[in-house]
Structures are given as structure tokens and as C-alpha cells.
Amino acid sequence: MSDATERPVDDDAWARACAEDLEAEKARRRAHYGPPPGSAAEELRKLFDAVADKVTSFQTSLPGMAAQSAVQQLVSQAKAAVEPVIERNPQVFDHLAAAGGELLAAYRSAVEGHERRWAQRPYDPRGTKGTAAAEDDTDPRDEGPGASEHIDLD
């Protein structure tokens, strides 16, 4: 009998080995980079708590007891308004975060060419066209051949 037929067959060995490798890699990354960020809702809650703590710490520098109690009341009211929204709709914040990233990427791609052209223009401290700029007979407001192109954001 050959070795292949004598060994017990373990159908899940590959899946188990992959899962172990994945867990080891996650543990290595946590040790190196710290814990991964939570969902957008969790991060918003952390941000709100940090801002509330900071505002509360300013209370001690505010003169008068009335100002301190007003700040405390404002913080607790804001917390009471935000918490239910985060609890009911945590995925909304994930979508908003993703949409913000997409808008930022669209903005970057739209202005990247313009910034490159602006940076390449010769500098003339006198405000007049120098020798290199004198040869350039284009209108400074003209953004070049790509200015009238339609930017498709889909």
C-alpha cells in the first residue's frame, strides 16, 4: 500500500492552515500597528467623546458656576442627540465615510492637472512677462486644451 492511501484524509487541512496563517498575520499587524480602526460610527463616537472631554476640561477655566453648568448641559444634550442616531444607523456613517473618500479622490484628479500647469509657469517678481514668458502668448486665464473637457465622475 502506498503512503497516500495509508494516511488519514483531512479535507479541511488547507482551510485550517490558511485560517491559522491569517490569524498570525493579523496578530503581527496588531502588534506592529496597533488595533485596526473601528467602523465609521465607532470612530465618530470616539471623536465625539474626545471633543466632549476636551470641552468639559475647559469648564475649569470658565468663570462662574453658571457658565460651567451651561457647558455641561450643552455637552450632555449633544451626546443625547447623537447617540441614538449612531445606534440606529451605524452603516450610514460607513457610507458617508466612503462617499467622502470618493469625493476627495474626484477633487484630487480634477485639480491635479491645473496645479501642475500653475507650478510650471515661470516666476516673474516684477509682474511683467520675462523672456521665457514673453514667448507664451496664451491668456493666463486659459487653462489649456483640457479646460473645456467634460469630467466624468461616474
C-alpha positions as CSV (number, residue, x, y, z in Angstrom):
1,M,0.0,0.0,0.0
2,S,1.3,3.5,-0.8
3,D,1.8,6.4,1.6
4,A,-1.2,8.3,0.1
5,T,-3.6,5.6,1.0
6,E,-2.3,4.9,4.5
7,R,-2.6,8.5,5.8
8,P,-6.0,9.7,7.0
9,V,-7.6,12.2,4.7
10,D,-8.2,15.7,6.2
11,D,-10.3,17.7,3.8
12,D,-10.2,20.9,5.9
13,A,-6.4,20.9,6.4
14,W,-5.8,23.6,3.8
15,A,-8.6,25.8,5.1
16,R,-7.4,25.4,8.7
17,A,-3.8,26.2,7.7
18,C,-5.0,29.4,5.8
19,A,-7.0,30.5,8.8
20,E,-4.1,30.0,11.1
21,D,-1.8,32.0,8.8
22,L,-4.4,34.7,8.6
23,E,-4.7,34.9,12.3
24,A,-1.0,35.0,12.7
25,E,-0.7,37.9,10.2
26,K,-3.5,39.8,12.0
27,A,-1.7,39.4,15.3
28,R,1.6,40.5,13.8
29,R,-0.1,43.6,12.3
30,R,-1.9,44.4,15.6
31,A,1.5,44.2,17.4
32,H,3.2,46.4,14.9
33,Y,0.4,49.0,14.0
34,G,-1.9,48.8,17.0
35,P,-5.6,47.9,16.8
36,P,-7.3,48.5,13.5
37,P,-9.8,51.4,13.3
38,G,-13.4,50.5,14.0
39,S,-16.4,51.4,11.9
40,A,-17.1,54.9,11.0
41,A,-19.8,55.0,13.6
42,E,-17.4,53.8,16.3
43,E,-14.8,56.4,15.2
44,L,-17.4,59.2,15.3
45,R,-18.4,58.1,18.8
46,K,-14.7,58.2,19.9
47,L,-14.3,61.6,18.3
48,F,-17.4,63.0,19.9
49,D,-16.3,61.6,23.3
50,A,-12.9,63.2,22.9
51,V,-14.4,66.6,22.0
52,A,-16.8,66.3,24.9
53,D,-14.0,65.6,27.3
54,K,-12.0,68.5,26.0
55,V,-14.9,70.9,26.3
56,T,-15.6,69.6,29.8
57,S,-11.9,70.2,30.7
58,F,-12.4,73.9,29.6
59,Q,-15.0,74.2,32.3
60,T,-12.5,74.8,35.0
61,S,-11.2,77.8,33.2
62,L,-14.6,79.4,32.7
63,P,-15.5,82.0,35.3
64,G,-18.7,81.4,37.3
65,M,-20.7,78.4,38.1
66,A,-23.5,79.3,35.6
67,A,-21.1,79.0,32.6
68,Q,-19.7,75.7,33.8
69,S,-23.2,74.2,34.2
70,A,-24.2,75.6,30.8
71,V,-21.3,73.9,29.2
72,Q,-22.1,70.6,31.0
73,Q,-25.7,70.8,29.9
74,L,-24.7,71.5,26.3
75,V,-22.4,68.5,26.2
76,S,-25.0,66.2,27.7
77,Q,-27.7,67.4,25.3
78,A,-25.4,66.9,22.3
79,K,-24.5,63.4,23.4
80,A,-28.1,62.5,23.9
81,A,-28.9,63.7,20.4
82,V,-26.0,61.9,18.7
83,E,-26.0,58.5,20.4
84,P,-29.4,57.3,19.2
85,V,-28.5,58.3,15.6
86,I,-25.3,56.3,15.8
87,E,-27.0,53.3,17.4
88,R,-29.9,53.2,14.8
89,N,-27.8,53.8,11.7
90,P,-24.2,52.8,12.1
91,Q,-23.9,51.8,8.4
92,V,-24.9,55.3,7.3
93,F,-21.6,56.6,8.7
94,D,-19.7,53.9,6.8
95,H,-21.3,55.0,3.6
96,L,-20.7,58.7,4.3
97,A,-17.0,58.0,5.0
98,A,-16.7,56.1,1.7
99,A,-18.5,58.9,-0.1
100,G,-16.2,61.4,1.4
101,G,-13.2,59.4,0.2
102,E,-14.6,59.2,-3.3
103,L,-15.3,63.0,-3.4
104,L,-11.7,63.6,-2.2
105,A,-10.3,61.4,-5.0
106,A,-12.5,63.1,-7.6
107,Y,-11.3,66.5,-6.4
108,R,-7.7,65.5,-6.5
109,S,-8.0,64.1,-10.0
110,A,-9.8,67.3,-11.2
111,V,-7.3,69.8,-9.9
112,E,-4.1,67.8,-10.3
113,G,-3.5,68.9,-13.9
114,H,-4.3,72.5,-13.1
115,E,-1.8,72.5,-10.2
116,R,0.9,71.1,-12.4
117,R,0.4,73.9,-15.0
118,W,0.4,76.5,-12.3
119,A,3.6,75.2,-10.9
120,Q,5.3,75.2,-14.3
121,R,4.7,78.8,-15.1
122,P,7.8,80.9,-14.9
123,Y,8.0,83.3,-11.9
124,D,8.5,87.0,-12.7
125,P,8.8,89.1,-9.5
126,R,8.3,92.3,-11.4
127,G,4.9,91.2,-12.6
128,T,5.8,91.6,-16.2
129,K,6.4,88.9,-18.7
130,G,10.1,87.9,-18.8
131,T,11.8,86.4,-21.8
132,A,10.5,82.9,-21.3
133,A,7.0,84.2,-20.6
134,A,7.1,86.7,-23.5
135,E,7.0,83.8,-25.9
136,D,3.9,82.4,-24.3
137,D,1.0,84.3,-26.0
138,T,-1.7,82.4,-24.3
139,D,-4.2,84.1,-22.0
140,P,-3.2,83.4,-18.3
141,R,-6.8,82.6,-17.6
142,D,-6.8,79.9,-20.3
143,E,-6.3,76.6,-18.7
144,G,-5.2,74.9,-21.9
145,P,-6.8,72.4,-24.2
146,G,-8.2,70.2,-21.4
147,A,-10.1,73.1,-19.7
148,S,-13.3,72.6,-21.7
149,E,-13.3,68.8,-21.4
150,H,-16.2,67.1,-19.5
151,I,-15.0,65.4,-16.3
152,D,-17.0,62.2,-15.8
153,L,-17.2,61.4,-12.2
154,D,-19.1,58.1,-12.6
